[in-house]
Amino acid sequence: MSLMEELRMNEESLLRTERLPHVWCPGCGIGIVLNAFLRAVMRRKIDPNKLVVVSGIGCTGRAAGYVNVDSFHTTHGRGIPFAVGIKFARPDLNVVVFSGDGDLFAIGGNHFVNAARRNHDLLIIAVNNFTYGMTGGQHGPTTPTGAYTTTTPYGNPDRPFNIPHLAISLGAPYVARWTTYHVNQLQNSIYKALGMKGFRVIEIISQCPTVYGRRNTMRTPLSMMEYFQKNSIVKNDASFEELEIKYNGKIVVGEFRNVQGIPTYEERYEDIIRRAQNES
């Protein structure tokens, strides 16, 4: 068996192929992200029985239903607290939250903030397509100022979350951002993060031609990918201002923080329990 045949077989074993074809729109970037994630899992040689994928509601949330590992499709915005509970019950597991920008940073924003500052041992894969794609294309917490959506027909007045800066300010030990155009970099980033501990955050800027692109002069998947290609700048030491995403502006990508050795919340909690038992 050739290496490519072996890789293909292993990749398919991580997918629930009986559930294909998937529900995502033609040209959606979520499949690219899922592919990069599964390839990184294969490279890391993680035992599928030791891997858990948790998703919330939304287009990206459907990913939990396609991975052939223990996976959970939770209520809207509750992927992170659900994952925290799994990690507490089974600290030996690799727990990944794979969800979208609306789910993680709007209704789930408070959970993201508190899990990050506590440094829970979770990998967060945040697919950011700038919109609520599943429910009609409304503006969300990451929609760039000035962008057109079904709820902002004259342009979005809100300022979007700066996800990498938010994660860094809360002390997350690993923070990166890529686009779906940067497939190799994304896969390498996930591979690296899977081998680390702590609250790791990877934001992926993804195309949504169906609802976001067609309202913002990028009506095809190709036009959105060309935008990512021409407007992305790799800069690992980017400032807060440079990490902001502006409407039809440049997108700074890279690995912005990589600090190892910070105790996780689970490790600190176990230490408290040990000390309490020794004193009793």
WORA-V289284 format. One line per field, one symbol per residue. burial: # if it has 24 or more other C-alpha atoms within 12 Angstrom, else .. A space follows every 50 residues. Layout:
burial: ???
This chain:
burial: ..........#..##........#..################...#.#.. ########################.#########.###..#.######## #########.########################..############## .....#...#########.##############.################ #############.##.#.##..##.###..###.......#######.. ########...#####..............
